[in-house]
Amino acid sequence: MAVKILRTHKRIAMVAHDHKKQELINWAVKNKAILARHELIATGTTGRLLEDAMDMPVRQMLSGPLGGDQQMGSMIASGAIDMMIFFWDPMEAQPHDSDVKALLRLGVVWNIPMACCQATADFILTSPFMHGEYEALVPDYSDYLHRPIAEENGVK
């Protein structure tokens, strides 16, 4: 495993389903003093709402269903996002559920801190690791990248 240093100034992905947007906005406003020390990156509508409510800059991607979730996933995979706050609605099917699942999967694949509800977001924000550097283990996928694909698929 390799080590990735999460700097004191973290790059935080902020994502929320439609039925969870107000919950995320309320949580972010309540925690503005802490969040203001970091870079916020959000999917389209959520980013605009956060920027307006918090009166601070939020880097905005596309709307989730239009590719924003995939943009976030790419940023996670390339190391451009340190953690993710994603308030998703488990009771509501989304037209882009496959993108949502892929985004959550990438957060786990690349071992970034990830909160999917307010309680976990509160725990992450109040962790001592939030206010300093953190050595995150990054899985070594070299065996996966160098696996014999032809044999795996029964091709000789």
C-alpha positions in Angstrom: 0.0 0.0 0.0 1.1 3.5 -0.7 0.5 6.5 1.5 -1.3 9.6 0.3 -1.0 12.7 2.5 -4.3 14.6 3.0 -3.2 18.1 3.6 -4.5 20.4 6.2 -6.5 22.3 3.5 -8.7 19.5 2.1 -10.6 19.3 -1.2 -14.1 18.3 -0.2 -16.7 16.9 -2.7 -20.2 18.0 -1.8 -23.1 16.1 -3.4 -26.8 15.8 -2.6 -29.8 14.2 -4.1 -32.8 16.5 -4.7 -34.6 15.4 -1.6 -31.4 15.8 0.5 -30.2 19.2 -0.9 -31.8 21.3 1.9 -30.4 18.9 4.5 -26.9 19.3 3.1 -27.3 23.1 2.8 -28.4 23.4 6.5 -25.5 21.2 7.6 -23.0 23.2 5.6 -24.2 26.5 6.9 -24.1 25.2 10.4 -20.5 24.1 9.8 -19.4 27.1 7.6 -16.5 28.1 9.9 -14.8 24.8 9.4 -15.8 24.3 5.7 -14.5 27.8 4.9 -10.9 26.6 5.6 -11.2 24.0 2.8 -11.9 23.9 -0.9 -15.5 22.8 -1.7 -16.3 21.1 -5.0 -19.9 20.3 -5.8 -22.1 19.0 -8.5 -24.1 21.7 -10.4 -27.3 22.6 -8.5 -25.9 21.6 -5.1 -22.8 23.8 -5.8 -24.9 26.8 -6.7 -27.2 26.4 -3.7 -24.2 26.0 -1.3 -22.4 29.1 -2.8 -25.6 31.2 -2.3 -26.3 29.9 1.2 -22.8 30.1 2.5 -21.7 33.3 0.6 -18.3 31.6 -0.3 -16.9 30.1 -3.5 -17.8 26.6 -4.5 -16.2 25.0 -7.5 -19.1 23.6 -9.6 -19.1 20.5 -11.8 -22.1 19.6 -14.0 -25.3 18.5 -12.5 -25.1 14.8 -11.3 -27.4 13.3 -14.0 -25.6 15.3 -16.7 -22.2 14.0 -15.8 -21.3 15.7 -12.6 -21.1 12.4 -10.6 -18.7 11.1 -13.2 -16.6 14.2 -13.1 -16.4 13.8 -9.3 -15.5 10.1 -9.7 -12.7 11.1 -12.1 -11.4 13.6 -9.6 -11.4 11.0 -6.8 -9.5 8.5 -9.0 -6.9 11.1 -10.0 -6.4 12.2 -6.4 -8.0 15.7 -6.8 -10.6 15.1 -4.1 -9.6 14.3 -0.5 -13.0 13.5 1.0 -16.7 13.4 0.1 -19.9 14.4 1.8 -22.7 12.8 -0.2 -26.2 13.1 1.2 -28.2 10.6 -0.9 -31.7 9.5 -0.5 -32.0 5.7 0.1 -35.8 5.8 -0.3 -35.8 7.4 -3.8 -34.6 5.7 -7.0 -32.6 8.1 -9.1 -32.5 8.1 -12.9 -28.7 8.0 -12.7 -28.4 5.3 -10.0 -25.5 3.6 -11.9 -23.5 6.9 -11.7 -24.3 7.2 -8.0 -23.2 3.7 -7.3 -20.0 4.2 -9.3 -19.2 7.4 -7.4 -19.7 5.7 -4.0 -17.6 2.7 -5.2 -14.7 5.0 -6.2 -14.7 6.6 -2.8 -14.2 3.2 -1.3 -11.7 2.0 -4.0 -9.5 5.1 -3.3 -10.0 5.0 0.4 -11.2 8.6 0.9 -13.2 9.6 4.0 -16.9 9.6 2.9 -20.1 10.6 4.7 -23.5 9.7 3.4 -25.5 11.1 6.3 -25.4 14.0 8.7 -24.2 11.9 11.7 -21.1 10.6 9.8 -20.4 14.1 8.3 -20.4 15.5 11.9 -18.0 12.8 13.0 -15.6 13.5 10.1 -15.7 17.2 10.5 -15.0 17.0 14.2 -12.2 14.4 13.9 -8.7 15.6 14.8 -7.7 14.4 11.3 -9.8 17.1 9.8 -7.6 19.8 11.1 -4.2 18.4 10.3 -2.5 16.2 7.8 -3.5 12.6 7.5 -1.6 9.7 6.0 -4.3 7.8 4.1 -3.4 4.3 2.8 -4.0 4.0 -0.9 -4.4 0.4 -2.1 -1.9 -1.0 -4.5 -3.7 -2.1 -7.6 -0.6 -3.1 -9.6 -1.6 -6.8 -9.4 -5.0 -5.9 -10.8 -3.5 -3.7 -13.5 -1.1 -6.4 -14.6 -3.4 -9.4 -14.4 -3.4 -11.8 -17.3 -6.6 -10.7 -19.0 -6.5 -13.3 -21.8 -6.3 -16.2 -19.4 -8.9 -14.7 -17.2 -11.4 -14.5 -20.0 -10.6 -18.0 -21.3 -8.7 -16.7 -24.3 -5.4 -18.4 -25.2 
